[in-house]
Amino acid sequence: MQKFKLGKQIIWILVGVLLFPTVTMGGTFVSSLIQGKTVEEAVQVLAVQIDALIGRVTVVEQKQEELEGTVEINKNELDTAVLDLETELEKVREENETLKEKLGAQITEQANVAERESACRKAQGLLQAPAETLVAYITQGGQAVPASWAPNTTLELLEYLEAYMAHYKSTGNTSYLHIPQYDLAFVPEYISILKAQKIEYEKQIAICEG
């Protein structure tokens, strides 16, 4: 910041005011300060007045410098405060991003847990063989007879019926492990149903255990 130096300007103005008339008018300049005094006394009076004025101007300059210094200090303090605020704001942004990432991970984990729990329940349900595959045959009176001798879980009943069909294909005999046995007309459809359920069970159990 460029300082406005008042001291030298005021002093030179004063000197000019006091001395210029004296030089131009051949010593006829009269002032209340020096009226009735000899030249030596007048010079002495003017010297005292100039010294006093210089002292006051010096004080003014000092106060001006102090004020400029204070303004500079305040500007530095403001710049520092702004920098600190920007740093703090950046820190808050970073913490916010970290919090969002953690929250996102937590939400994802909760969703995964919920998905696994749901898959476990579905797998448990799929493990039970569908009710229609447990009907061995229909009596002439239209009554459904359950295959109480056969497994009632999806995987075991599928294995049982596939073995039954293999036995029939190899021997041509429908008698297999139990008499009466499943109606042969039902078995291919039951196997298809059980295979589809087995595929879905394996899919859900993989999610459940994942």
Secondary structure, 3 states (H helix, E strand, C coil): CCCCCHHHHHHHHHHHHHHHHHHHCCCCCCCCCCCCCCHHHHHHHHHHHHHHHHHHHHHHHHHHHHHHHHHHHHHHHHHHHHHHHHHHHHHHHHHHHHHHHHHHHHHHHHHHHHHHHHHHHHHHHHCECCHHHHEEEECCCCCEEECCCCCCEHHHHHHHHHHHHHHHHHHCCCCCCCCCCCCCCCHHHHHHHHHHHHHHHHHHHHHHHC
